[in-house]
Amino acid sequence: MEFFNVIDIELNATDNSEVNYSVLNVTGSVLAKGTFNANQRHSLNIDSFKAGIYFIRLENGSKAIKTVKFLKK
């Protein structure tokens, strides 16, 4: 089985609003953050992350959109 060190983030948005993302570890420390347009696909390289469980939190302004858990092997 092959694993990739890139996460693709894609939202089904009809506008061009900015989405803020944060990548957190299990203790809640922010390891990466940035901004992308909601109607565009965004790729995040996680090659430098150690193996473990992480979370991506997506926000539009101060409103949380979604938090997703992922595993880096």
C-alpha positions in Angstrom: 0.0 0.0 0.0 1.3 3.4 -0.9 0.8 6.5 1.2 1.1 10.1 0.1 2.3 13.0 2.2 -0.1 15.5 0.7 -3.6 16.3 1.8 -6.1 17.8 -0.7 -8.7 20.1 0.7 -11.7 20.7 -1.5 -15.0 22.5 -0.5 -18.2 22.7 -2.4 -18.5 26.5 -2.2 -20.3 28.8 -4.6 -18.5 32.0 -3.5 -14.9 33.0 -3.4 -14.7 33.5 0.4 -11.5 32.9 2.3 -11.2 29.8 4.4 -8.6 29.6 7.2 -7.1 26.2 8.1 -5.1 25.0 11.1 -3.4 21.6 11.5 -3.3 20.5 15.1 -1.8 17.6 16.9 -3.6 15.6 19.6 -2.5 18.0 22.3 -4.1 20.9 20.4 -0.8 22.5 19.3 -1.1 24.3 15.9 1.5 22.9 13.5 0.5 24.7 10.4 -2.0 27.3 9.3 -2.9 29.2 6.2 -5.7 30.6 4.0 -7.2 29.5 0.7 -10.2 30.4 -1.5 -13.3 28.3 -0.8 -13.9 27.6 -4.5 -10.4 26.3 -5.2 -8.7 23.1 -4.3 -5.8 23.4 -1.8 -3.0 20.9 -1.2 -1.1 20.7 2.1 2.2 18.9 2.3 2.5 17.0 5.5 5.9 15.3 4.7 7.6 17.0 7.7 5.0 15.7 10.2 5.8 12.7 12.3 3.6 9.6 12.3 0.5 10.2 14.3 -3.0 11.5 14.5 -3.8 15.1 13.5 -6.7 17.4 12.9 -7.5 20.0 10.3 -9.8 22.7 11.4 -11.5 24.9 8.7 -13.0 28.2 9.6 -14.7 31.0 7.6 -13.9 34.1 9.6 -14.7 33.2 13.2 -17.2 30.5 12.2 -16.0 26.9 12.3 -16.8 25.0 9.1 -15.5 21.6 9.9 -12.8 19.6 11.8 -11.4 16.5 10.2 -9.1 13.9 11.8 -6.4 12.2 9.8 -3.6 9.7 10.3 0.0 10.2 9.1 1.8 6.9 8.8 
